[in-house]
Amino acid sequence: MSALLAWLPFLQPMTALGNAWWLLMVPLVFGVAVVHRAVQDPNMDGYWARVLRLTVKANAVLGSLALAIYLFVYFVIPLLRAD
């Protein structure tokens, strides 16, 4: 119980999901897209299509950024090492 009192969600992800904790990004982005479209759209015609489109775009952008950071950390930074 005392371990949960010191848990930092962004620095120490929950271990219950194992290595798939990052998949929680998909429902999080979907929820943000639902709220954003509900606030920004003047009418509700085609609402769910726009929510789905925003969810796919946001997940694609976040995935691309994650891949770019991965490539930078594992391939570019070692090249900068001074011997």
N, CA and C of each residue as an Amber inpcrd file, in Angstrom:
protein
   249
   0.8180000  -1.2000000   0.0000000   0.0000000   0.0000000   0.0000000
   0.8600000   1.2610000   0.0000000   1.9370000   1.2500000   0.7630000
   2.7790000   2.4420000   0.8350000   3.4810000   2.7110000  -0.4980000
   3.6520000   1.6780000  -1.3300000   4.2860000   1.8770000  -2.6330000
   3.4030000   2.7170000  -3.5440000   2.0810000   2.6150000  -3.4070000
   1.1830000   3.4080000  -4.2450000   1.1850000   4.8760000  -3.8550000
   1.5510000   5.1860000  -2.6370000   1.5870000   6.5750000  -2.2090000
   2.7040000   7.3420000  -2.9050000   3.7560000   6.6620000  -3.2930000
   4.8920000   7.3140000  -3.9400000   4.9120000   7.0730000  -5.4440000
   3.8240000   6.5780000  -6.0070000   3.8010000   6.2580000  -7.4360000
   3.7110000   7.5290000  -8.2660000   4.5850000   7.6720000  -9.2440000
   4.5860000   8.8040000 -10.1660000   4.1560000   8.2760000 -11.5290000
   2.9270000   8.5620000 -11.9720000   2.3850000   7.8960000 -13.1530000
   3.1910000   8.0660000 -14.4290000   3.7720000   9.2220000 -14.6810000
   4.4760000   9.4140000 -15.9360000   5.9220000   8.9220000 -15.8670000
   6.4800000   8.8550000 -14.6860000   7.8530000   8.3950000 -14.5420000
   7.9500000   6.8990000 -14.2700000   6.9160000   6.3350000 -13.6380000
   6.8980000   4.9140000 -13.3040000   5.5650000   4.3160000 -13.7600000
   5.4370000   3.9210000 -15.0230000   4.1660000   3.3650000 -15.5000000
   3.7810000   2.1020000 -14.7330000   2.4800000   1.8420000 -14.6490000
   1.9940000   0.6550000 -13.9560000   2.5640000  -0.5960000 -14.6140000
   2.8980000  -1.5720000 -13.8320000   3.4790000  -2.7900000 -14.3670000
   2.4330000  -3.8560000 -14.6610000   1.1630000  -3.5860000 -14.3660000
   0.1240000  -4.5870000 -14.5900000  -0.0330000  -4.9130000 -16.0760000
   0.2420000  -3.9610000 -16.9290000   0.1090000  -4.1810000 -18.3680000
   1.4030000  -4.6950000 -18.9980000   2.4320000  -4.8290000 -18.2190000
   3.6960000  -5.3040000 -18.7560000   4.3070000  -4.2770000 -19.6810000
   4.7340000  -4.7190000 -20.8480000   5.3610000  -3.8140000 -21.8070000
   4.3580000  -3.1450000 -22.7430000   3.0800000  -3.3720000 -22.5300000
   2.0690000  -2.7930000 -23.4120000   1.3680000  -1.5850000 -22.7870000
   1.9540000  -0.9750000 -21.7650000   1.3140000   0.1540000 -21.0990000
   1.1240000   1.3350000 -22.0390000   1.9810000   1.4630000 -23.0440000
   1.9060000   2.5920000 -23.9640000   0.6580000   2.5310000 -24.8500000
   0.0020000   1.3630000 -24.9180000  -1.2250000   1.2590000 -25.7080000
  -2.3820000   2.0300000 -25.0870000  -2.2370000   2.4600000 -23.8420000
  -3.2550000   3.2900000 -23.2160000  -3.3640000   4.6560000 -23.8930000
  -2.4140000   4.9690000 -24.7640000  -2.4680000   6.2130000 -25.5160000
  -3.7040000   6.2570000 -26.4220000  -4.1070000   5.1110000 -26.9560000
  -5.2230000   5.0800000 -27.9110000  -6.5400000   5.5170000 -27.2550000
  -6.9740000   4.9470000 -26.1300000  -8.2130000   5.4420000 -25.5330000
  -8.0950000   6.8620000 -24.9910000  -6.9050000   7.2500000 -24.5530000
  -6.7120000   8.6210000 -24.0790000  -6.9230000   9.6120000 -25.2190000
  -6.3190000   9.3360000 -26.3710000  -6.4710000  10.2180000 -27.5250000
  -7.9140000  10.2170000 -28.0160000  -8.5790000   9.0520000 -27.9630000
  -9.9850000   8.9930000 -28.3630000 -10.8420000   9.8870000 -27.4670000
 -10.6130000   9.8430000 -26.1730000 -11.3720000  10.6920000 -25.2480000
 -11.1320000  12.1680000 -25.5000000  -9.8870000  12.5300000 -25.7620000
  -9.5800000  13.9270000 -26.0670000 -10.2530000  14.3400000 -27.3690000
 -10.2720000  13.4600000 -28.3550000 -10.9100000  13.7770000 -29.6430000
 -12.4170000  13.9490000 -29.4820000 -13.0520000  13.1160000 -28.6640000
 -14.4990000  13.2330000 -28.4270000 -14.8220000  14.5900000 -27.8180000
 -14.0810000  14.9840000 -26.8100000 -14.3360000  16.2600000 -26.1440000
 -14.0120000  17.4280000 -27.0760000 -12.9010000  17.3460000 -27.7740000
 -12.5100000  18.4300000 -28.6700000 -13.5370000  18.6470000 -29.7690000
 -13.9680000  17.5670000 -30.4080000 -14.9660000  17.7030000 -31.4740000
 -16.3060000  18.1920000 -30.9170000 -16.6830000  17.7760000 -29.7240000
 -17.9550000  18.2180000 -29.1420000 -17.9340000  19.7200000 -28.8560000
 -16.7980000  20.2360000 -28.4820000 -16.6990000  21.6560000 -28.1590000
 -16.5260000  22.4950000 -29.4200000 -15.7670000  22.0000000 -30.3950000
 -15.4070000  22.8120000 -31.5530000 -16.4120000  22.7870000 -32.7030000
 -17.1530000  21.7020000 -32.8740000 -18.0360000  21.5870000 -34.0350000
 -19.3650000  22.2860000 -33.7910000 -19.8150000  23.1000000 -34.7650000
 -21.1030000  23.7850000 -34.5970000 -22.3080000  22.8490000 -34.7720000
 -22.1770000  21.7800000 -35.5570000 -23.2760000  20.8200000 -35.7030000
 -22.7410000  19.4090000 -35.5240000 -23.6440000  18.4570000 -35.3380000
 -23.2370000  17.0900000 -35.0150000 -23.3000000  16.1580000 -36.2320000
 -23.4870000  16.7020000 -37.4120000 -23.5000000  15.8720000 -38.6110000
 -22.0920000  15.3570000 -38.8890000 -21.9300000  14.0580000 -38.9610000
 -20.6320000  13.4590000 -39.2120000 -19.6820000  13.5560000 -38.0280000
 -20.2320000  13.6720000 -36.8360000 -19.4300000  13.8510000 -35.6240000
 -18.4710000  12.6860000 -35.4020000 -18.9940000  11.4620000 -35.4430000
 -18.1510000  10.3010000 -35.1390000 -17.0810000  10.0680000 -36.1980000
 -17.3680000  10.4150000 -37.4330000 -16.3470000  10.2910000 -38.4790000
 -15.1960000  11.2600000 -38.2130000 -15.5260000  12.4800000 -37.7960000
 -14.4780000  13.4550000 -37.4800000 -13.7040000  13.0570000 -36.2290000
 -14.3940000  12.4770000 -35.2510000 -13.7050000  11.9960000 -34.0450000
 -12.7280000  10.8860000 -34.4160000 -13.1730000   9.9480000 -35.2280000
 -12.3040000   8.8480000 -35.6330000 -11.1090000   9.3570000 -36.4400000
 -11.3520000  10.3010000 -37.3300000 -10.2750000  10.8610000 -38.1440000
  -9.2440000  11.5850000 -37.2680000  -9.7160000  12.3550000 -36.2900000
  -8.8050000  13.0380000 -35.3830000  -8.0310000  12.0480000 -34.5300000
  -8.6930000  10.9770000 -34.0820000  -8.0190000   9.9550000 -33.2820000
  -6.9030000   9.2830000 -34.0810000  -7.1870000   8.9260000 -35.3130000
  -6.1750000   8.2660000 -36.1510000  -5.0130000   9.2140000 -36.4360000
  -5.3190000  10.4570000 -36.7590000  -4.2540000  11.4170000 -37.0540000
  -3.3780000  11.6640000 -35.8350000  -3.9910000  11.8600000 -34.6770000
  -3.2190000  12.1480000 -33.4680000  -2.3500000  10.9530000 -33.0800000
  -2.8950000   9.7430000 -33.1860000  -2.1000000   8.5580000 -32.8710000
  -0.9610000   8.3760000 -33.8720000  -1.1970000   8.7020000 -35.1270000
  -0.1400000   8.5980000 -36.1360000   0.9780000   9.6000000 -35.8460000
   0.6110000  10.8060000 -35.4760000   1.6150000  11.8190000 -35.1560000
   2.4040000  11.4240000 -33.9130000   1.7220000  10.9810000 -32.8690000
   2.4160000  10.5750000 -31.6470000   3.3050000   9.3610000 -31.8910000
   2.8420000   8.4150000 -32.6890000   3.6730000   7.2650000 -33.0290000
   4.8920000   7.6610000 -33.8410000   4.7230000   8.5960000 -34.7620000
   5.8530000   9.0730000 -35.5630000   6.8810000   9.7910000 -34.6970000
   6.3950000  10.5880000 -33.7510000   7.3150000  11.2610000 -32.8420000
   8.0610000  10.2580000 -31.9740000   7.3700000   9.2340000 -31.5080000
   8.0270000   8.2000000 -30.7020000   9.0960000   7.4830000 -31.5180000
   8.7940000   7.1630000 -32.7570000   9.7760000   6.5090000 -33.6250000
  10.9710000   7.4190000 -33.8940000  10.7150000   8.6980000 -34.1320000
  11.8070000   9.6360000 -34.3820000  12.7110000   9.7680000 -33.1570000
  12.1230000   9.8400000 -31.9780000  12.9280000   9.9360000 -30.7570000
  13.7130000   8.6510000 -30.5390000  13.0890000   7.5070000 -30.7900000
  13.7860000   6.2170000 -30.6580000  15.0000000   6.1690000 -31.5800000
  14.8030000   6.5250000 -32.8400000  15.9080000   6.5000000 -33.7960000
  17.0090000   7.4790000 -33.4140000  16.6120000   8.6320000 -32.9300000
  17.5930000   9.6330000 -32.5160000  18.4230000   9.1370000 -31.3360000
  17.7530000   8.5790000 -30.3400000  18.4600000   8.1340000 -29.1330000
  19.3620000   6.9420000 -29.4090000  18.9030000   5.9900000 -30.1990000
  19.6750000   4.7630000 -30.3830000  20.6580000   4.7960000 -31.5520000
  20.5020000   5.7230000 -32.4800000  21.3930000   5.7300000 -33.6320000
  22.1740000   7.0430000 -33.7920000  21.5660000   8.1810000 -33.5170000
  22.2580000   9.4560000 -33.7280000  23.1360000   9.8190000 -32.5410000
  22.6160000   9.7090000 -31.3460000  23.4000000  10.0760000 -30.1660000
  24.6680000   9.2380000 -30.0170000  24.6450000   7.9180000 -30.2560000
  25.9200000   7.1830000 -30.1670000  26.9770000   7.6600000 -31.1700000
  26.5500000   8.2180000 -32.2900000  27.5160000   8.7400000 -33.2530000
  28.1920000  10.0150000 -32.7600000  27.5540000  10.7240000 -31.8400000
  28.0910000  11.9640000 -31.3140000  29.0870000  11.7590000 -30.1850000
  29.2020000  10.5270000 -29.7360000  30.0850000  10.2120000 -28.6220000
  31.5330000  10.4950000 -29.0030000  32.2070000  11.2030000 -28.1420000
  33.6310000  11.5200000 -28.3840000  34.5000000  10.4050000 -27.8330000
  35.3620000   9.8800000 -28.6720000  36.2550000   8.8000000 -28.2240000
  37.5990000   9.3250000 -27.8190000
